[in-house]
């Protein structure tokens, strides 16, 4: 994990992105299949991933550079051009912009307990790809995930959760069952990794928008696990 060169918000084509987004939303559904317009300083998927890696290295080393959030505020009011979509857990200890040392407008974040992809989340991810032109999608799990742990208990002990919590269990269950079958020494840690990989593969097959963009090399999929204790993200 290394250093990051992030273009300032004023250089990221915010107005250009706002106009493109408004136009796409005003058009019929066929417009979603069109290529998203590129910002003046658009980057490729590999560079986008490296920016996350570098930013996390700075955060873990306590040398974060994004501290003045007033910088670029006016420019950001004109639109957005994030370089990565993050599917993150809703856990209050996991804040993607902070742990990747990114400023406002840099990341397009979708958060749900258990960091899984459902229909609503997929729609947001598609928006990021088709309208905002985001080149990277990262599924981010984390250590000591309560949603994954609850699913393990539900699978192994038949624990019943109240309210709508069973929907979380249902989404995470396939990955947990695979992890259990592998008989790892640390089931929670392994199930967390399996859950990340399961959702990366789900996105790889997500037609029509994401699967096509990935197949054409316009969008890169990645998975990582954030260690709350160390601040480091390990790609899986």
C-alpha positions as CSV (number, residue, x, y, z in Angstrom):
1,X,0.0,0.0,0.0
2,X,1.5,3.3,-1.1
3,X,0.9,7.0,-1.9
4,X,-2.0,8.7,-3.7
5,X,-2.2,11.5,-6.3
6,X,-5.8,12.7,-6.3
7,X,-6.8,15.5,-8.7
8,X,-8.4,18.4,-6.9
9,X,-12.2,18.6,-7.2
10,X,-11.9,21.7,-9.4
11,X,-10.1,19.5,-12.0
12,X,-12.5,16.6,-11.9
13,X,-15.1,17.9,-14.3
14,X,-17.9,18.3,-11.8
15,X,-20.1,20.5,-14.0
16,X,-19.5,18.1,-16.9
17,X,-20.7,15.2,-14.7
18,X,-23.8,17.0,-13.5
19,X,-24.9,17.8,-17.1
20,X,-24.3,14.2,-18.1
21,X,-26.2,12.8,-15.2
22,X,-29.2,15.1,-15.8
23,X,-29.3,14.2,-19.4
24,X,-29.2,10.5,-18.8
25,X,-32.0,10.7,-16.2
26,X,-34.1,12.6,-18.6
27,X,-33.8,10.0,-21.4
28,X,-35.7,6.8,-21.7
29,X,-34.2,3.5,-20.4
30,X,-32.3,2.9,-23.6
31,X,-30.0,5.7,-22.7
32,X,-28.6,3.6,-19.8
33,X,-26.9,1.4,-22.3
34,X,-25.0,4.3,-23.9
35,X,-21.4,4.9,-22.8
36,X,-21.0,7.4,-20.0
37,X,-19.2,10.6,-21.0
38,X,-15.6,10.8,-19.8
39,X,-14.5,13.6,-17.5
40,X,-11.5,15.7,-18.6
41,X,-9.2,13.7,-16.3
42,X,-10.9,10.3,-16.4
43,X,-8.8,7.5,-15.1
44,X,-8.7,3.7,-15.8
45,X,-9.8,1.0,-13.5
46,X,-6.3,0.0,-12.4
47,X,-5.3,3.5,-11.5
48,X,-8.6,3.9,-9.6
49,X,-7.8,0.8,-7.5
50,X,-4.2,2.1,-6.9
51,X,-5.7,5.3,-5.6
52,X,-7.7,3.4,-3.0
53,X,-4.7,1.2,-2.0
54,X,-2.5,4.3,-1.7
55,X,-5.1,6.2,0.3
56,X,-5.6,3.4,2.7
57,X,-1.8,3.1,3.3
58,X,-1.8,6.8,4.3
59,X,-4.8,6.3,6.6
60,X,-3.2,3.3,8.3
61,X,0.0,5.2,8.7
62,X,-1.8,8.2,10.2
63,X,-0.6,10.4,7.3
64,X,-3.9,11.2,5.7
65,X,-3.9,14.2,3.4
66,X,-7.7,14.9,3.1
67,X,-8.4,17.2,6.0
68,X,-9.7,20.5,4.5
69,X,-13.2,19.6,3.4
70,X,-14.0,23.2,2.5
71,X,-11.6,23.0,-0.4
72,X,-13.6,22.5,-3.6
73,X,-17.0,22.9,-1.9
74,X,-18.3,25.3,-4.6
75,X,-17.0,23.1,-7.4
76,X,-18.7,20.0,-5.9
77,X,-22.0,21.8,-5.8
78,X,-22.0,21.7,-9.6
79,X,-21.8,17.9,-10.0
80,X,-19.8,14.8,-9.2
81,X,-17.2,12.5,-10.8
82,X,-16.3,9.8,-8.3
83,X,-13.6,7.4,-9.4
84,X,-14.7,4.3,-7.4
85,X,-18.0,2.7,-6.2
86,X,-17.7,1.1,-2.7
87,X,-20.2,-1.5,-1.5
88,X,-19.6,-1.2,2.2
89,X,-21.1,-2.5,5.5
90,X,-23.2,0.0,7.4
91,X,-21.1,-0.6,10.5
92,X,-20.4,2.8,12.1
93,X,-16.7,1.9,12.4
94,X,-16.3,1.6,8.6
95,X,-16.2,5.0,6.8
96,X,-14.8,4.5,3.3
97,X,-13.9,8.1,2.6
98,X,-11.8,8.2,5.8
99,X,-10.2,4.8,5.6
100,X,-9.3,5.3,1.9
101,X,-8.2,9.0,2.6
102,X,-10.5,10.5,0.0
103,X,-12.3,13.8,-0.1
104,X,-16.0,14.5,-0.8
105,X,-17.0,13.6,-4.3
106,X,-14.3,11.0,-4.8
107,X,-16.2,7.9,-3.8
108,X,-19.7,6.7,-4.7
109,X,-20.7,4.7,-1.6
110,X,-23.5,2.2,-1.1
111,X,-23.8,0.9,2.5
112,X,-25.8,-2.0,3.9
113,X,-25.2,-4.3,6.9
114,X,-23.2,-7.2,5.5
115,X,-22.0,-5.4,2.3
116,X,-24.1,-7.5,0.0
117,X,-25.7,-6.6,-3.4
118,X,-29.4,-6.6,-3.6
119,X,-31.7,-5.1,-6.3
120,X,-31.8,-1.6,-4.8
121,X,-28.0,-1.6,-4.3
122,X,-27.5,-2.8,-7.8
123,X,-29.5,0.0,-9.2
124,X,-27.3,2.5,-7.5
125,X,-24.2,0.7,-8.7
126,X,-25.5,0.8,-12.2
127,X,-26.1,4.5,-11.9
128,X,-22.5,5.0,-10.9
129,X,-21.3,3.0,-13.9
130,X,-23.8,4.2,-16.6
131,X,-24.3,7.8,-15.6
132,X,-21.2,8.8,-13.6
133,X,-18.7,6.6,-15.5
134,X,-17.1,5.1,-12.4
135,X,-14.3,2.7,-13.5
136,X,-14.0,0.7,-10.3
137,X,-16.4,-1.2,-8.1
138,X,-15.0,-2.5,-4.7
139,X,-17.0,-4.8,-2.4
140,X,-15.6,-4.0,1.1
141,X,-16.1,-6.4,4.1
142,X,-14.6,-5.8,7.5
143,X,-13.3,-7.6,10.6
144,X,-15.8,-8.5,13.4
145,X,-18.8,-8.1,11.1
146,X,-22.0,-8.4,13.1
147,X,-24.1,-9.2,10.1
148,X,-21.9,-12.1,9.1
149,X,-21.6,-13.4,12.6
150,X,-25.4,-13.3,13.0
151,X,-25.7,-15.3,9.8
152,X,-23.3,-17.9,11.1
153,X,-25.4,-18.3,14.2
154,X,-28.5,-18.6,12.2
155,X,-27.0,-21.3,10.0
156,X,-25.3,-23.3,12.8
157,X,-27.8,-22.8,15.6
158,X,-31.0,-21.9,13.9
159,X,-31.1,-18.5,15.6
160,X,-34.2,-16.5,14.6
161,X,-33.8,-12.7,14.3
162,X,-36.6,-10.2,14.7
163,X,-38.2,-7.8,12.3
164,X,-36.6,-7.6,8.8
165,X,-33.2,-8.9,10.0
166,X,-33.8,-12.3,8.4
167,X,-33.5,-10.6,5.0
168,X,-29.9,-9.9,5.9
169,X,-29.3,-13.5,6.9
170,X,-30.8,-14.7,3.6
171,X,-28.5,-12.5,1.6
172,X,-25.3,-13.6,3.4
173,X,-26.3,-17.3,4.0
174,X,-24.8,-18.7,0.7
175,X,-21.3,-17.3,1.5
176,X,-21.5,-18.5,5.1
177,X,-22.5,-22.0,4.1
178,X,-19.5,-22.2,1.7
179,X,-17.2,-21.0,4.4
180,X,-18.5,-23.6,6.9
181,X,-17.9,-26.3,4.3
182,X,-14.3,-25.2,4.1
183,X,-13.8,-25.8,7.9
184,X,-11.5,-22.8,8.5
185,X,-9.8,-22.1,11.8
186,X,-11.5,-18.7,12.0
187,X,-15.0,-19.1,10.6
188,X,-16.0,-15.4,11.0
189,X,-12.9,-14.2,9.2
190,X,-13.3,-16.7,6.4
191,X,-17.0,-16.2,6.0
192,X,-16.3,-12.4,5.7
193,X,-14.0,-13.1,2.8
194,X,-16.4,-15.6,1.2
195,X,-19.1,-13.0,1.4
196,X,-17.0,-10.4,-0.3
197,X,-16.1,-12.8,-3.1
198,X,-19.7,-14.0,-3.5
199,X,-20.9,-10.4,-4.1
200,X,-18.0,-9.6,-6.5
201,X,-19.1,-12.6,-8.6
202,X,-22.7,-11.5,-8.3
203,X,-21.7,-8.2,-9.9
204,X,-19.7,-9.9,-12.6
205,X,-22.9,-11.6,-13.7
206,X,-25.2,-8.6,-13.2
207,X,-26.8,-7.9,-16.5
208,X,-27.3,-5.8,-18.5
209,X,-25.1,-2.9,-17.4
210,X,-22.3,-4.1,-15.0
211,X,-21.6,-7.5,-16.6
212,X,-21.2,-5.8,-20.0
213,X,-18.9,-3.0,-18.7
214,X,-16.8,-5.6,-16.9
215,X,-16.6,-7.8,-19.9
216,X,-15.5,-4.9,-22.1
217,X,-12.8,-3.9,-19.6
218,X,-14.4,-0.5,-18.8
219,X,-15.1,-1.4,-15.2
220,X,-12.9,-3.4,-12.8
221,X,-14.3,-5.4,-9.9
222,X,-12.4,-5.9,-6.7
223,X,-12.9,-7.1,-3.1
224,X,-11.3,-6.2,0.1
225,X,-11.5,-6.7,3.9
226,X,-10.9,-3.8,6.3
227,X,-9.3,-4.6,9.6
228,X,-10.8,-2.3,12.1
229,X,-7.9,-2.7,14.6
230,X,-5.1,-1.9,12.2
231,X,-6.9,0.3,9.7
232,X,-5.6,-1.7,6.8
233,X,-7.5,-3.0,3.8
234,X,-6.4,-6.4,2.4
235,X,-7.5,-7.2,-1.1
236,X,-9.1,-10.7,-1.5
